[in-house]
Amino acid sequence: MSSVSKCGYWGVLLGGAGLVTLGAQAAGDPTGAAVDWSVVSATPPNLKSVAGTVADLKVGLNMTWVLLTGFLIFMMQAGFATVEAGFCRAKNSVNVMMMNLVVFCVGVIGYFLCGFAFMFGGLGGTATLGNTTGILNGMFSIGGFDLLGTKGFLLTGDFYDVSVFALFFFQLVFMDTAATIPTGAMAERLSWKGFLGMGLWVSMFIYPLIGCWLWGGGWLADLGTSFKLGHGAVDFAGSGAVHMVGGTVALVGAIILGPRIGKYNRDGSVNPIPGHSFPLVILGVIILFCGWFAFNAGSTLAATDLRIAVIAVNTMVAGGFAGVAAMFRMWIWESKPDPGYTCNGVLAGLVAITASCAFVEPWMAAVIGILAGGWVCDAGLFIERVLKVDDPCGAVAVHFCNGAWGLVALGIFADGKYGAGWNGVPGPVRGLLTGDFTQILAQLVACFTILIVVGSLSWLFFTVLGLFVQLRVDANSEVQGLDVPEMGIWGYPDSEATFSPTMLQTQPPPRVGERLTRF
């Protein structure tokens, strides 16, 4: 071996030591033990050993990518918290912020106990993170329809594996997005006990159920192999699995709770209830926009999949075009470039591109974004003025309506340049514009399935939960604001506030009409 070749060999080994260790663990050392470098150094390199080293480096690099993008996705929780708090009144600010913190903690518990097992227990292999075929191999099926994973509860036994752990971590922060969405639509009147029940419902069952069907090897993904509908239902990063699921729970919850006191007059006319801090809303959208790059590009589960550059650009283009479209939609027809709808327009574009971000060209992403920006405004106004559903943050219009649009958009625009072999179907993913007239049928099946299954099961869940706990706070607490009655503390204390947390220990909250604060 020449001195140059030796230098290159040792550079690969030593420079990528950490990644080799991760890759070796994923490939066959789930306990986390280090590579025995004395053996490596004593073995002359050959084609087989170099190939093995490169393979280990690839797995290690992919695992590092997945973990880093997961860290960034977790920070999106700060974006959701500030958006929702800003859209709500100051007297509910602590309550809303606490929901966005605690929903993650509750979600960790639910997803760890059974959510991950239901969702990915029957997935099979995770090629980019190491071979998990012999671990994720439990699926409950009826009549040939794969419905629910059956292995991986509490990550014990064979699931004590670094590849499984990386997948669990990444999917957990995804789950948190779905669980957070309903808190915005149900804000300012949802009781704390009702909120905790909702968080467990999403993390333990309803999100894992749809996630299994779309991502975990379930029947929606199998529509291509079973019924010749394109590549089956395709949802790259979660327009349906995350956003439409969360948006459906939000819609059902908002309907069951009813509107906030004072939102509608007896004749059905709408009274605006403005949020207390639009600077917070705008800051939150910027945080979410940043996190969305990780949300979408991280869903390759592979840093070595160079499609991540296309995904990042498409995400940026769709969000930008959607924000401008929403701004002009409100400016032209509602007289002002409404900041709230502009912010929700940006989010709508990001939600809509999430399903197809890896499968379309940038000009297609722009079209998807423009339509999403206009759609979120029309849908939001229709939901508020016609359906009389009170959604303080516009979560239903953003996530439910544009989650559905995102699924359908993939069936129209998929360009046939990516996704060969997706869901076990040969060839790349194509939409209507590139000659596959069946892919959109699979996407529509996914849309209606989410609407019907998540909607009906969530309605049943909230109805049953309401028999055991009070879902909506009492009128006195709602008028006072939920910060003190539910949390025991003011979000923004000031000298004019006459109600203090210590008063809860000595006397009940004041009745409606006895005293109203400036909040």
C-alpha positions in Angstrom: 0.0 0.0 0.0 1.3 3.5 -0.9 1.9 6.1 1.8 -0.9 8.2 0.2 -3.4 5.3 0.4 -2.3 4.6 4.0 -3.0 8.2 5.0 -6.4 8.1 3.3 -7.2 4.8 5.1 -6.2 6.1 8.6 -7.9 9.4 7.9 -11.2 7.6 7.2 -10.8 5.5 10.3 -9.6 8.1 12.8 -11.5 11.1 11.4 -14.8 9.2 11.5 -14.2 7.3 14.7 -17.4 8.5 16.4 -19.6 7.8 13.4 -18.1 4.3 13.0 -18.9 3.6 16.6 -22.6 4.7 16.0 -22.7 2.7 12.8 -21.3 -0.5 14.4 -23.8 -0.2 17.3 -26.7 0.2 14.8 -25.5 -2.7 12.7 -24.9 -5.2 15.5 -23.9 -3.8 18.8 -27.1 -2.5 20.5 -25.5 -2.2 23.9 -23.4 0.8 22.9 -20.0 -0.7 23.4 -17.1 0.9 21.5 -15.3 -0.5 18.5 -12.2 -2.5 19.3 -9.6 -0.3 17.6 -6.7 -2.5 18.5 -8.1 -5.2 16.2 -8.9 -2.6 13.5 -5.4 -1.1 13.6 -3.8 -4.6 13.4 -5.8 -5.6 10.3 -4.4 -4.6 6.9 -7.1 -2.9 4.8 -8.8 -4.8 2.0 -11.8 -4.1 -0.1 -14.2 -5.9 2.3 -13.0 -4.0 5.4 -13.0 -0.6 3.6 -16.6 -1.3 2.4 -17.6 -2.2 5.9 -16.1 0.9 7.3 -17.8 3.1 4.7 -21.1 1.4 5.5 -20.7 2.0 9.2 -19.8 5.6 8.5 -22.9 6.0 6.4 -25.2 4.7 9.2 -23.4 6.8 11.8 -23.8 9.9 9.7 -27.5 9.2 9.1 -28.1 8.6 12.8 -26.3 11.9 13.7 -28.5 13.7 11.1 -31.7 12.2 12.5 -30.8 13.2 16.1 -29.7 16.7 15.2 -32.9 17.4 13.2 -34.9 16.0 16.0 -33.3 18.4 18.4 -34.2 21.3 16.1 -37.8 20.0 15.7 -38.2 20.0 19.4 -37.5 23.7 19.4 -40.6 24.2 17.3 -42.5 23.7 20.6 -41.3 27.2 21.5 -42.8 28.5 18.2 -46.2 26.8 18.9 -46.2 28.2 22.4 -45.6 31.8 21.4 -48.0 31.7 18.5 -50.8 30.3 20.6 -50.1 32.6 23.6 -50.0 35.6 21.3 -53.3 34.8 19.6 -55.0 34.4 23.1 -55.8 37.1 25.7 -53.3 38.0 28.4 -55.4 36.5 31.1 -54.9 33.1 29.6 -51.2 33.4 28.7 -49.7 31.2 31.4 -52.4 28.5 30.8 -51.6 28.4 27.1 -47.9 28.3 27.6 -48.1 25.6 30.2 -50.2 23.5 27.8 -47.5 23.7 25.2 -44.9 22.6 27.8 -46.8 19.9 29.5 -48.3 18.4 26.3 -44.7 17.4 25.4 -44.1 15.8 28.9 -47.5 14.0 28.7 -46.7 12.9 25.1 -43.4 11.4 26.1 -45.2 9.2 28.6 -47.9 8.1 26.3 -45.6 7.5 23.3 -43.1 5.7 25.4 -45.7 3.4 27.0 -47.5 2.3 23.9 -47.6 4.9 21.1 -44.3 4.0 19.4 -45.2 0.3 19.6 -48.6 0.8 18.0 -47.1 3.0 15.3 -43.8 1.3 14.4 -43.9 -2.1 16.0 -44.5 -3.7 12.7 -42.5 -1.4 10.4 -39.8 -3.9 9.5 -36.4 -2.6 8.4 -34.9 0.9 8.8 -32.1 0.6 6.2 -30.7 4.1 6.7 -30.3 3.7 10.5 -29.2 0.0 10.6 -31.0 -3.3 10.2 -34.1 -3.5 12.4 -36.0 -6.2 10.4 -35.7 -8.7 13.3 -36.9 -6.2 15.8 -39.8 -4.1 14.3 -41.7 -7.2 13.2 -45.0 -7.3 15.1 -48.1 -6.3 13.2 -51.8 -6.9 14.0 -53.8 -7.5 10.8 -57.4 -8.3 9.9 -58.4 -9.6 6.5 -55.0 -8.7 5.1 -55.2 -5.1 6.3 -52.2 -4.2 8.6 -53.7 -2.1 11.4 -51.4 -1.8 14.4 -47.9 -2.6 15.6 -47.7 -5.1 18.5 -44.0 -4.8 19.7 -41.9 -2.2 21.3 -43.8 -1.2 24.5 -41.6 0.7 26.9 -38.6 0.0 24.5 -37.6 -3.1 26.4 -36.0 -6.4 25.3 -34.9 -6.4 21.7 -36.0 -2.7 21.4 -33.0 -1.7 23.5 -31.2 -0.9 20.3 -29.6 2.3 19.1 -31.3 2.2 15.7 -34.7 1.9 17.3 -33.9 4.6 19.8 -32.9 7.1 17.1 -36.2 6.4 15.3 -38.2 6.7 18.5 -36.6 10.1 19.4 -37.3 11.5 15.9 -40.9 10.3 15.8 -41.6 11.5 19.4 -41.0 15.1 18.5 -43.2 14.6 15.4 -45.9 13.3 17.7 -45.6 16.4 19.9 -46.6 18.6 16.9 -49.8 16.6 16.4 -50.6 16.7 20.1 -50.0 20.5 20.3 -52.3 21.5 17.5 -55.6 20.9 19.3 -54.5 23.2 22.2 -54.7 26.2 19.9 -58.3 25.5 18.8 -59.5 24.7 22.3 -57.7 27.5 24.1 -59.2 29.8 26.7 -62.0 27.4 27.8 -60.5 23.8 28.0 -60.1 22.5 31.5 -56.7 21.3 32.7 -58.0 17.7 33.3 -59.5 17.7 29.8 -56.3 18.9 28.3 -54.3 16.1 30.0 -56.7 13.5 28.7 -56.5 14.9 25.2 -52.7 14.8 25.3 -52.7 11.1 26.3 -55.3 10.3 23.7 -53.2 11.8 20.9 -49.8 10.4 22.0 -51.0 6.9 23.0 -53.5 6.0 20.3 -54.9 8.2 17.6 -51.7 9.6 16.2 -49.9 6.2 16.4 -52.9 4.6 14.7 -52.8 6.8 11.6 -49.1 6.9 11.7 -48.9 3.2 11.5 -51.3 3.2 8.5 -49.2 5.7 6.6 -45.6 5.2 7.9 -45.5 2.0 9.9 -46.3 -0.4 7.1 -50.1 -0.2 7.5 -52.9 -0.6 5.0 -52.9 3.0 3.6 -49.2 2.6 2.6 -50.1 -0.8 1.1 -52.8 0.6 -1.3 -50.2 0.5 -4.1 -49.3 -3.1 -3.7 -52.8 -4.3 -2.7 -55.1 -2.2 -5.0 -52.7 -0.8 -7.6 -53.3 2.8 -6.5 -50.0 4.5 -7.3 -47.4 4.0 -4.6 -50.1 3.8 -1.9 -50.8 6.8 0.3 -47.6 8.9 0.3 -47.0 11.5 3.0 -43.3 12.3 3.1 -43.2 14.4 6.4 -46.7 14.5 7.7 -49.3 16.7 6.1 -51.7 14.0 6.9 -50.1 11.9 9.6 -49.2 14.9 11.7 -51.1 18.0 10.7 -54.5 16.7 9.5 -54.7 14.3 12.4 -54.0 17.1 14.9 -56.3 19.4 13.0 -59.1 16.9 13.1 -58.8 16.4 16.8 -58.8 20.2 17.1 -61.9 20.6 15.0 -63.9 18.0 17.1 -62.6 19.4 20.3 -63.6 23.0 19.4 -67.1 21.9 18.4 -67.7 19.9 21.6 -66.4 22.7 23.8 -68.4 25.4 22.0 -67.4 29.0 21.4 -65.9 31.3 24.1 -68.2 33.5 26.0 -68.9 36.7 24.0 -67.6 35.3 20.7 -71.0 35.2 19.0 -74.1 37.4 19.4 -77.6 35.9 19.5 -78.1 36.8 15.9 -75.0 34.8 15.0 -72.8 37.8 14.3 -69.2 37.5 15.2 -67.4 39.6 17.9 -63.6 39.7 17.4 -61.6 38.6 20.4 -58.1 39.9 19.5 -55.0 38.2 20.9 -52.8 40.1 23.4 -49.5 40.0 21.5 -49.0 39.8 17.8 -45.3 40.3 18.1 -45.3 37.0 20.0 -47.3 35.4 17.1 -44.8 36.7 14.5 -41.8 35.5 16.5 -43.4 32.1 16.9 -44.0 31.8 13.1 -40.3 32.6 12.5 -39.2 29.9 15.0 -41.6 27.4 13.3 -40.4 28.3 9.8 -36.8 27.6 10.9 -37.8 24.3 12.6 -39.7 23.2 9.5 -36.5 22.8 7.5 -35.5 20.0 10.0 -39.1 18.7 10.1 -39.1 18.1 6.3 -35.5 17.4 5.4 -35.0 15.2 8.5 -37.7 12.9 7.3 -35.3 11.4 4.8 -33.8 9.7 7.9 -30.5 10.0 6.0 -28.0 12.8 5.6 -26.6 10.8 2.7 -29.9 11.3 0.8 -28.9 14.4 -1.1 -32.6 15.2 -1.9 -32.4 17.1 1.4 -31.4 20.2 -0.7 -34.5 20.0 -2.8 -36.7 19.5 0.3 -35.2 22.5 2.0 -35.7 24.8 -1.0 -39.3 23.6 -1.6 -40.1 24.2 2.1 -38.8 27.7 1.9 -40.5 28.5 -1.4 -43.9 27.2 -0.3 -43.9 29.0 3.0 -42.8 32.3 1.4 -45.3 32.3 -1.4 -48.1 31.2 1.0 -47.4 34.1 3.4 -47.6 36.7 0.5 -50.7 35.1 -0.9 -52.5 35.3 2.4 -51.4 38.9 2.9 -52.8 40.0 -0.5 -55.9 37.9 0.0 -56.8 39.8 3.2 -55.5 43.1 1.9 -57.7 43.1 -1.3 -60.9 41.6 0.1 -60.8 42.5 3.8 -59.1 46.0 3.5 -55.9 45.3 5.5 -52.9 42.9 5.2 -54.1 41.1 8.3 -51.0 40.0 10.4 -52.9 37.0 11.9 -53.9 35.6 8.5 -50.5 36.4 7.0 -48.8 34.4 9.8 -51.3 31.6 9.4 -50.7 31.8 5.6 -47.0 31.1 6.1 -47.8 28.1 8.4 -50.5 26.9 5.9 -47.9 26.8 3.1 -45.5 24.9 5.3 -48.2 22.4 6.2 -49.2 21.9 2.6 -45.7 21.3 1.3 -44.9 18.8 4.0 -46.4 15.8 2.2 -44.8 16.5 -1.2 -41.6 18.4 -0.4 -39.4 15.6 -1.7 -41.5 14.9 -4.8 -42.0 18.3 -6.5 -40.0 21.0 -8.3 -39.7 24.4 -6.8 -42.3 26.0 -9.2 -44.8 23.4 -8.0 -44.0 24.2 -4.4 -44.8 27.8 -5.2 -48.2 26.9 -6.7 -48.9 24.7 -3.7 -48.0 27.6 -1.4 -50.0 30.2 -3.2 -53.1 28.0 -3.1 -52.5 27.2 0.6 -52.2 30.9 1.5 -55.6 31.7 -0.1 -57.2 28.6 1.1 -56.3 29.2 4.8 -58.0 32.6 4.7 -61.2 31.4 3.0 -61.3 28.3 5.3 -60.7 30.3 8.4 -63.4 32.9 7.6 -65.9 30.1 6.7 -65.2 28.2 9.9 -65.6 31.3 12.0 -68.5 33.0 10.2 -70.6 30.1 8.7 -69.8 27.0 10.8 -69.6 29.1 14.0 -66.7 27.1 15.3 -64.5 29.3 17.6 -60.8 28.6 16.9 -58.7 31.3 18.6 -55.5 30.4 16.7 -56.9 29.2 13.4 -55.5 25.8 14.0 -58.3 24.0 12.0 -57.8 26.1 8.9 -54.0 25.8 9.0 -53.6 22.2 9.9 -56.8 20.3 9.0 -57.6 22.1 5.8 -54.1 22.5 4.5 -53.1 19.1 5.7 -55.7 17.7 3.4 -54.6 20.0 0.6 -51.0 18.8 1.1 -52.0 15.2 0.6 -54.1 16.0 -2.5 -51.3 18.2 -3.9 -48.9 15.3 -3.9 -51.3 13.3 -6.0 -51.4 16.2 -8.5 -47.8 17.5 -8.7 -45.4 14.5 -7.9 -42.8 14.9 -10.6 -41.6 11.3 -11.0 -38.0 12.1 -10.1 -37.8 10.6 -6.6 -39.2 7.8 -4.5 -38.3 4.7 -6.6 -39.6 1.7 -4.8 -41.7 3.8 -2.3 -44.0 1.5 -0.3 -42.8 -1.4 -2.3 -44.0 -0.2 -5.7 -41.4 0.0 -8.5 -40.5 3.3 -10.1 -40.6 6.9 -8.8 -43.7 8.6 -7.4 -45.8 10.3 -10.0 -48.9 12.5 -9.9 -51.6 13.5 -12.3 -49.3 16.0 -14.2 -46.7 13.2 -14.8 -49.1 10.5 -15.9 -50.2 8.5 -12.8 -54.0 8.9 -12.5 -54.2 6.5 -9.6 -51.9 8.2 -7.1 -54.4 11.0 -6.3 -57.0 8.2 -5.5 -54.7 6.9 -2.8 -54.2 10.4 -1.5 -58.0 11.0 -1.3 -58.5 7.6 0.5 -56.0 8.8 3.1 -57.8 12.2 3.5 -61.2 10.7 4.0 -59.8 7.9 6.3 -58.3 10.5 8.6 -61.4 12.6 8.6 -63.8 9.7 9.3 -61.6 7.6 11.7 -60.0 10.4 13.7 -63.1 12.5 13.7 -65.5 9.8 14.9 -63.1 8.2 17.4 -62.2 11.7 18.8 -65.8 12.6 19.2 -66.4 9.3 21.1 -63.3 9.9 23.2 -64.3 13.5 24.2 -67.8 12.4 24.9 -66.7 9.6 27.2 -64.0 11.7 28.8 -66.7 14.3 29.6 -68.5 11.8 31.7 -65.6 11.6 34.1 -64.0 15.0 34.1 -65.3 18.6 33.3 -64.0 19.4 29.8 -64.9 23.0 29.8 -64.1 25.4 32.7 -66.9 27.2 34.4 -68.1 30.6 33.3 -66.6 32.4 36.2 -63.1 31.0 35.5 -63.4 31.7 31.8 -64.3 35.4 32.3 -61.6 35.8 35.0 -59.1 34.1 32.7 -57.6 30.7 33.3 -54.2 31.8 34.6 -55.3 32.2 38.2 -58.2 29.7 38.5 -56.3 26.9 36.6 -52.7 27.8 37.2 -52.7 29.8 40.3 -50.6 32.7 39.0 -50.8 35.7 36.7 -49.0 35.7 33.4 -48.5 39.5 33.6 -48.9 40.7 37.2 -49.4 44.4 37.7 -50.5 46.9 40.3 -54.1 46.9 39.1 -54.6 43.2 39.5 -56.7 42.6 42.7 -56.7 38.8 42.5 -53.6 37.0 43.8 -52.7 33.3 43.8 -52.9 33.2 47.7 -56.6 34.2 47.5 -57.3 30.7 46.1 -56.4 29.3 49.5 -58.9 31.4 51.5 -61.9 32.2 49.3 -63.5 31.1 46.0 -62.9 33.1 42.8 -65.2 36.1 42.3 -68.4 35.6 40.5 -69.1 37.0 37.0 -70.1 40.7 37.4 -68.5 41.2 40.8 -65.2 42.4 39.3 -63.7 42.6 35.9 -60.0 43.2 35.3 -58.6 45.2 32.4 -57.6 41.9 30.9 
